Amino acid sequence: MSDRTITAADPSLHVDAGDEGYSKDLKSRHINMIAIGGAIGTGLFLGAGGRMAGAGPSLAIAYAVCGAFAFFVVRALGELVLYRPSSGAFVSYAREFMGEKGAYTAGWLYFLNWSTTAVADITAAATYAHFWSMFSSVPQWVCALVALALVLTANLISVKYFGETEFWFSIIKVTALVVFMCIGIYLVVTQHSIGGHAPGIATISDHGGLFPKGVMPMLLVIQGVVFAYASVELCGVAAGETENPGKIIPKAVNSIMWRVGIFYVGSVVLLALLLPYTAYSDGESPFVTVLSKIGVPGAAGVMNLVVLTAALSSLNSGLYSTGRILRSMALAGSAPRFTGRMNKGQVPYGGILLTAGFGVLGVVLNYLVPGKAFEIVLNFASIGILGTWGMVMLCSLLFWQRSKEGRVTRPAYRLPWAPYTQIVTLCFLVAVAFLMWWGGGVGRTTVECLPLIAAALVGGWFLVRGRVASVAAERQGLGD
């Protein structure tokens, strides 16, 4: 079928070839937990300690602000999903509203995000495994490959196995947070001593207030906080493999807002009330810091298991989503042909294996290039996230514009305050990129590499544009 002009009377004429062949095995509980898992990861469990030490209690404000914009992004994607569910997600919408160049750019920026994140995830998983003495003698690269093999297997068998794996990963993360928050609230209410310190409001007011080091440190940690929210868009990708996205997706998207408020902002506020910000450090989970000081036996081991789960969950999500995105691109001609192949379990194994291959390469690079290499990888992932979120909001803005022209009909479930929400969010993303540069160090180096990324995208487009045109012409011929 050809991609004809969409009218208000016929809103679903755009067909993405990449949506064909998938099973519809993801249930409501899977999507809900995928939405939770996408909003809770190592950025909270591990990264909040260093950020608290750097910015103080104002970190809660940074999480709240970034959480609001993350919600706008996923709400915009949710509206597009209800308009037309697609496993290609924002790549498919970019193709519809911006053409093949837009889809190509959106897809490869997303791959940049997850291929670099996969490097971080499997290396982190191997590092966390070494916490236990039974694994300490196992080489790190072996632990990394075992972690990759387990998650890869779950992804390759069927989408149901992916859904179940992510469901239980998310259960572990949520349970850990709920238990910690219950303990934290009890400690604050009872004024129970924590390592000789009495928790409460005085913990903040007596140690420099909300901004003990000024406003600038809070602004500079925002780019790291944005990385913590990476993969909130995952439920939009998963919508293409569920039976009733119109009913499931709005509930999952709406729940992200209160989950962010409770789990992220609530946890950081509790951490700020329990101990002075100077008690936290970059090398230790802030939750372990608190539990260790009150003498909870085995706290470090339990939290290490949770952080390991978060890393595996992130890797699981990355393999799943890039597999679907790359298939959508492959069938349009803008990704290698083999990434469009599916196995008997209706899984796009080509794209999954390509991302997994980058993960293996990452372990080798991390072994050969120590020091700042790992941090550089995370910064490049942040660039990919900013690009992906920006493409989602551009698609949403163009969708709104077409609705005003009467060419499409917006669903009842909408992004509020359009088009101002999209414009403000895009400005926020540009500001985050500027803050990465302003902060200096690896962040500045990464931002200064943007021209190289742009040059690579342009060069890649010239390599694939012939095949893209050929595929489009073939599809047009079939439609005629």
GUTORVO-828596 format. One line per field, with one value per residue (C-alpha): residue in one letter; x, y, z. Coordinates in nm, 3 decimals, decimal comma. Example, Ala and Ser with C-alpha at 12.3 -4.5 7.8 and 13.67 -1.06 7.14 Angstrom:
! residues 2
r	c(a	s)
c1	c(1,230	1,367)
c2	c(-0,450	-0,106)
c3	c(0,780	0,714)
***
This chain:
! residues 480
r	c(m	s	d	r	t	i	t	a	a	d	p	s	l	h	v	d	a	g	d	e	g	y	s	k	d	l	k	s	r	h	i	n	m	i	a	i	g	g	a	i	g	t	g	l	f	l	g	a	g	g	r	m	a	g	a	g	p	s	l	a	i	a	y	a	v	c	g	a	f	a	f	f	v	v	r	a	l	g	e	l	v	l	y	r	p	s	s	g	a	f	v	s	y	a	r	e	f	m	g	e	k	g	a	y	t	a	g	w	l	y	f	l	n	w	s	t	t	a	v	a	d	i	t	a	a	a	t	y	a	h	f	w	s	m	f	s	s	v	p	q	w	v	c	a	l	v	a	l	a	l	v	l	t	a	n	l	i	s	v	k	y	f	g	e	t	e	f	w	f	s	i	i	k	v	t	a	l	v	v	f	m	c	i	g	i	y	l	v	v	t	q	h	s	i	g	g	h	a	p	g	i	a	t	i	s	d	h	g	g	l	f	p	k	g	v	m	p	m	l	l	v	i	q	g	v	v	f	a	y	a	s	v	e	l	c	g	v	a	a	g	e	t	e	n	p	g	k	i	i	p	k	a	v	n	s	i	m	w	r	v	g	i	f	y	v	g	s	v	v	l	l	a	l	l	l	p	y	t	a	y	s	d	g	e	s	p	f	v	t	v	l	s	k	i	g	v	p	g	a	a	g	v	m	n	l	v	v	l	t	a	a	l	s	s	l	n	s	g	l	y	s	t	g	r	i	l	r	s	m	a	l	a	g	s	a	p	r	f	t	g	r	m	n	k	g	q	v	p	y	g	g	i	l	l	t	a	g	f	g	v	l	g	v	v	l	n	y	l	v	p	g	k	a	f	e	i	v	l	n	f	a	s	i	g	i	l	g	t	w	g	m	v	m	l	c	s	l	l	f	w	q	r	s	k	e	g	r	v	t	r	p	a	y	r	l	p	w	a	p	y	t	q	i	v	t	l	c	f	l	v	a	v	a	f	l	m	w	w	g	g	g	v	g	r	t	t	v	e	c	l	p	l	i	a	a	a	l	v	g	g	w	f	l	v	r	g	r	v	a	s	v	a	a	e	r	q	g	l	g	d)
c1	c(0,000	0,130	0,170	-0,116	-0,218	-0,403	-0,733	-0,948	-1,202	-0,941	-0,672	-0,493	-0,383	-0,016	0,118	0,460	0,585	0,790	0,470	0,386	0,464	0,468	0,277	0,049	0,166	0,234	-0,037	-0,148	0,072	0,374	0,316	0,256	0,576	0,769	0,652	0,771	1,099	1,163	1,141	1,351	1,709	2,070	2,042	1,845	1,983	2,347	2,384	2,181	2,461	2,719	2,460	2,339	2,698	2,746	2,418	2,276	1,901	1,826	1,873	1,504	1,416	1,629	1,453	1,111	1,185	1,336	1,053	0,795	0,961	1,002	0,627	0,557	0,768	0,597	0,253	0,322	0,430	0,119	-0,101	0,077	0,041	-0,336	-0,346	-0,157	0,014	0,350	0,647	0,857	0,725	0,879	1,077	0,749	0,596	0,904	0,865	0,504	0,553	0,913	0,983	1,258	1,534	1,352	1,300	1,665	1,787	1,549	1,639	2,015	2,011	1,811	2,061	2,344	2,169	2,114	2,433	2,639	2,408	2,451	2,826	2,764	2,502	2,694	3,014	2,821	2,653	2,994	3,126	2,827	2,864	3,219	3,068	3,002	3,306	3,180	3,226	3,536	3,773	3,575	3,722	3,507	3,467	3,325	3,067	2,978	2,929	2,717	2,493	2,462	2,390	2,111	1,932	1,991	1,838	1,524	1,489	1,544	1,296	0,979	0,833	0,649	0,982	1,101	0,779	0,807	1,174	1,109	0,803	1,008	1,302	1,059	0,897	1,239	1,317	0,979	0,977	1,323	1,217	0,892	1,072	1,339	1,081	0,883	1,202	1,301	0,962	0,972	1,320	1,217	0,890	1,053	1,372	1,567	1,942	2,129	2,499	2,467	2,261	1,895	1,696	1,451	1,418	1,721	1,933	1,870	1,849	2,161	2,377	2,338	1,969	1,836	2,128	2,436	2,670	2,451	2,211	2,471	2,559	2,189	2,174	2,488	2,355	2,044	2,211	2,287	1,932	1,796	2,000	1,832	1,496	1,614	1,377	1,051	0,961	0,980	0,608	0,542	0,760	0,594	0,246	0,286	0,289	-0,014	-0,373	-0,546	-0,308	-0,599	-0,690	-0,350	-0,119	-0,309	-0,309	0,062	0,160	-0,053	0,091	0,445	0,380	0,288	0,553	0,816	0,683	0,686	0,986	1,231	1,146	1,016	1,328	1,563	1,368	1,391	1,766	1,809	1,610	1,789	2,153	2,345	2,429	2,798	2,741	2,675	2,938	2,980	3,110	2,822	2,446	2,284	2,040	2,330	2,480	2,165	2,098	2,460	2,458	2,151	2,312	2,078	2,255	2,320	2,192	2,484	2,435	2,060	2,101	2,381	2,137	1,882	2,139	2,248	1,882	1,848	2,148	2,011	1,668	1,818	2,008	1,690	1,496	1,771	1,791	1,413	1,353	1,646	1,544	1,201	1,331	1,601	1,349	1,125	1,428	1,556	1,226	1,242	1,601	1,780	1,933	2,125	1,898	1,976	1,828	1,488	1,485	1,256	1,280	1,007	0,924	0,828	1,131	1,345	1,667	1,892	1,859	1,887	2,210	2,356	2,301	2,435	2,743	2,812	2,778	3,051	3,268	3,212	3,351	3,667	3,698	3,641	3,915	4,161	4,078	4,036	3,977	3,736	3,617	3,322	3,210	3,240	3,009	2,745	2,771	2,719	2,415	2,282	2,322	2,121	1,847	1,824	1,801	1,532	1,320	1,362	1,239	0,935	0,839	0,899	0,670	0,411	0,437	0,395	0,104	-0,064	-0,004	-0,160	-0,460	-0,512	-0,502	-0,769	-0,540	-0,541	-0,766	-0,614	-0,735	-0,921	-0,606	-0,383	-0,067	-0,200	-0,127	-0,006	0,183	0,343	0,434	0,634	0,812	0,907	1,029	1,245	1,394	1,463	1,649	1,865	1,936	2,046	2,291	2,426	2,468	2,664	2,902	2,907	3,004	3,330	3,519	3,388	3,046	3,198	3,404	3,091	2,891	3,183	3,160	2,810	2,946	3,112	2,784	2,603	2,868	2,833	2,454	2,486	2,746	2,533	2,230	2,417	2,507	2,149	1,938	1,946	1,807	1,551	1,427	1,420	1,215	0,976	0,929	0,863	0,608	0,445	0,422	0,254	0,015	-0,079)
c2	c(0,000	0,346	0,623	0,842	1,176	1,133	1,305	1,363	1,117	0,845	0,877	0,546	0,524	0,550	0,197	0,108	-0,217	-0,265	-0,323	-0,648	-0,991	-0,915	-1,113	-0,931	-1,109	-0,814	-0,784	-0,486	-0,589	-0,608	-0,258	-0,108	-0,258	-0,162	0,196	0,175	0,008	0,276	0,544	0,370	0,264	0,293	0,671	0,666	0,362	0,443	0,788	0,983	0,955	1,150	1,402	1,461	1,521	1,768	1,961	1,898	1,872	2,082	1,756	1,690	2,002	1,879	1,540	1,710	1,942	1,668	1,434	1,686	1,712	1,334	1,309	1,559	1,349	1,022	1,188	1,325	0,978	0,831	1,059	0,947	0,582	0,622	0,788	0,495	0,221	0,120	-0,088	0,164	0,427	0,772	0,647	0,555	0,891	1,077	0,895	1,007	1,370	1,445	1,192	0,930	1,171	1,235	0,864	0,792	1,061	0,959	0,591	0,628	0,878	0,621	0,352	0,583	0,607	0,235	0,100	0,319	0,246	-0,127	-0,078	0,082	-0,171	-0,492	-0,347	-0,221	-0,561	-0,730	-0,478	-0,530	-0,910	-0,878	-0,744	-1,102	-1,312	-1,610	-1,403	-1,206	-1,453	-1,459	-1,222	-0,915	-0,986	-1,331	-1,181	-0,924	-1,188	-1,404	-1,106	-1,022	-1,385	-1,419	-1,100	-1,165	-1,513	-1,376	-1,120	-1,365	-1,634	-1,425	-1,090	-1,274	-1,373	-1,014	-0,893	-1,145	-1,065	-0,691	-0,747	-0,920	-0,681	-0,395	-0,576	-0,604	-0,235	-0,110	-0,338	-0,217	0,147	0,095	-0,086	0,184	0,464	0,295	0,261	0,622	0,766	0,570	0,704	1,065	1,043	0,876	1,086	0,761	0,819	0,739	0,701	0,957	1,201	1,288	1,304	1,581	1,927	2,043	1,806	2,042	2,379	2,327	2,223	2,510	2,475	2,365	2,514	2,460	2,515	2,759	2,714	2,634	2,282	2,189	2,312	2,119	1,785	1,816	1,645	1,345	1,345	1,339	1,023	0,875	0,910	0,738	0,471	0,626	0,615	0,235	0,183	0,360	0,108	-0,182	-0,059	-0,225	-0,567	-0,539	-0,624	-0,313	-0,013	0,233	0,113	0,015	0,298	0,596	0,423	0,339	0,690	0,870	0,658	0,769	1,116	1,002	0,730	0,990	1,207	0,927	0,718	0,978	1,305	1,132	0,918	1,214	1,424	1,136	1,101	1,473	1,449	1,138	1,245	1,564	1,580	1,554	1,198	1,074	0,990	0,906	0,553	0,420	0,389	0,651	0,385	0,167	0,470	0,515	0,147	0,082	0,365	0,224	-0,118	-0,311	-0,647	-0,735	-0,395	-0,349	-0,697	-0,650	-0,308	-0,436	-0,700	-0,426	-0,214	-0,522	-0,582	-0,220	-0,258	-0,583	-0,424	-0,134	-0,374	-0,578	-0,267	-0,148	-0,478	-0,494	-0,139	-0,111	-0,442	-0,296	0,044	-0,102	-0,335	-0,039	0,135	-0,174	-0,230	0,133	0,092	0,311	0,032	-0,286	-0,550	-0,817	-0,600	-0,647	-1,025	-1,202	-1,548	-1,806	-1,639	-1,321	-1,141	-0,903	-1,080	-0,893	-0,557	-0,712	-0,889	-0,566	-0,384	-0,683	-0,679	-0,320	-0,432	-0,693	-0,435	-0,208	-0,460	-0,485	-0,107	-0,064	-0,314	-0,152	0,214	0,272	0,604	0,842	0,603	0,484	0,840	0,936	0,647	0,771	1,126	1,003	0,813	1,142	1,304	1,016	1,064	1,439	1,367	1,103	1,318	1,609	1,399	1,283	1,644	1,754	1,473	1,579	1,942	1,848	1,620	1,911	2,136	1,883	1,850	2,225	2,192	1,920	1,652	1,432	1,393	1,403	1,132	1,224	1,141	1,441	1,620	1,921	2,283	2,206	2,353	2,542	2,219	2,094	2,427	2,464	2,103	2,152	2,465	2,265	1,997	2,260	2,410	2,068	2,031	2,378	2,283	1,975	2,204	2,470	2,213	2,142	1,813	1,509	1,672	1,960	1,718	1,521	1,827	1,942	1,606	1,697	1,817	1,474	1,299	1,523	1,452	1,076	1,101	1,301	1,061	0,763	0,915	0,949	0,579	0,460	0,714	0,512	0,204	0,417	0,559	0,212	0,069	0,365	0,326	-0,047	0,021	0,287	0,040	-0,218	0,047	0,143)
c3	c(0,000	-0,078	0,179	0,064	0,209	0,536	0,582	0,885	0,751	0,702	0,970	0,929	0,567	0,654	0,675	0,814	0,664	0,981	1,182	1,007	1,148	1,521	1,780	2,025	2,340	2,570	2,835	3,041	3,336	3,105	2,962	3,306	3,444	3,129	3,192	3,554	3,460	3,200	3,469	3,735	3,677	3,784	3,750	4,075	4,255	4,194	4,036	4,293	4,552	4,354	4,235	4,591	4,702	4,417	4,424	4,772	4,844	4,533	4,343	4,419	4,216	3,925	3,931	3,946	3,652	3,434	3,535	3,414	3,073	3,054	3,114	2,835	2,598	2,683	2,681	2,332	2,221	2,384	2,173	1,858	1,963	1,999	1,660	1,504	1,711	1,561	1,673	1,483	1,728	1,675	1,372	1,203	1,300	1,181	0,846	0,823	0,924	0,819	0,545	0,522	0,625	0,951	1,014	0,933	1,176	1,456	1,422	1,424	1,712	1,907	1,814	1,929	2,264	2,319	2,163	2,396	2,690	2,625	2,665	3,004	3,115	3,062	3,202	3,504	3,547	3,550	3,803	4,032	4,009	4,147	4,471	4,577	4,665	4,465	4,145	4,243	4,080	3,752	3,489	3,429	3,061	3,142	3,378	3,112	2,844	3,075	3,155	2,784	2,692	2,949	2,846	2,476	2,504	2,671	2,391	2,105	2,213	2,199	2,304	2,583	2,741	2,714	2,879	3,162	3,222	3,234	3,453	3,722	3,688	3,754	4,048	4,215	4,158	4,279	4,584	4,685	4,658	4,849	5,132	5,152	5,152	5,430	5,636	5,557	5,654	5,981	6,057	5,990	6,188	6,490	6,472	6,492	6,506	6,183	6,257	6,538	6,326	6,393	6,065	5,984	5,829	6,026	5,816	5,525	5,702	5,915	5,620	5,374	5,290	4,951	4,758	4,978	4,682	4,489	4,198	3,932	4,062	4,041	3,682	3,590	3,721	3,503	3,206	3,428	3,563	3,206	3,148	3,456	3,279	2,962	2,825	2,947	2,576	2,579	2,640	2,309	2,123	2,307	2,206	1,865	2,031	2,256	2,169	2,302	2,302	2,312	2,659	2,800	2,689	2,843	3,183	3,158	3,044	3,303	3,581	3,493	3,639	3,991	3,985	3,906	4,187	4,443	4,345	4,217	4,389	4,703	4,737	4,693	4,947	5,195	5,134	5,199	5,525	5,651	5,619	5,529	5,161	5,250	5,374	5,020	4,761	4,396	4,455	4,668	4,628	4,855	4,974	5,086	5,266	5,474	5,544	5,638	5,893	6,071	6,081	5,851	5,797	5,436	5,313	5,077	4,927	4,875	4,718	4,496	4,368	4,295	4,109	3,912	3,825	3,710	3,478	3,331	3,292	3,099	2,871	2,825	2,721	2,486	2,296	2,266	2,145	1,903	1,744	1,658	1,554	1,326	1,160	1,078	0,924	0,742	0,565	0,450	0,329	0,585	0,798	0,702	0,544	0,802	1,081	0,919	0,960	1,206	1,360	1,422	1,752	1,559	1,700	1,485	1,576	1,328	1,501	1,847	1,750	1,607	1,938	2,133	1,911	2,015	2,376	2,326	2,153	2,450	2,696	2,486	2,462	2,833	2,900	2,657	2,725	3,099	3,272	3,101	2,829	3,035	3,115	2,748	2,656	2,900	2,765	2,409	2,533	2,675	2,332	2,184	2,445	2,379	2,005	2,052	2,280	2,041	1,747	1,947	2,022	1,663	1,543	1,799	1,686	1,319	1,409	1,590	1,288	1,049	1,279	1,255	0,875	0,893	0,752	1,063	1,366	1,712	1,951	2,268	2,467	2,397	2,504	2,701	2,609	2,256	2,078	2,370	2,552	2,252	2,202	2,571	2,584	2,275	2,434	2,751	2,554	2,385	2,729	2,860	2,570	2,649	3,017	2,911	2,723	2,998	3,261	3,080	3,098	2,916	2,869	2,673	2,462	2,383	2,276	2,063	1,884	1,759	1,422	1,380	1,464	1,216	0,950	1,010	0,973	0,650	0,510	0,604	0,434	0,107	0,133	0,189	0,000	-0,321	-0,148	0,039	-0,291	-0,445	-0,158	-0,169	-0,545	-0,504	-0,231	-0,449	-0,735	-0,513	-0,388	-0,741)
***
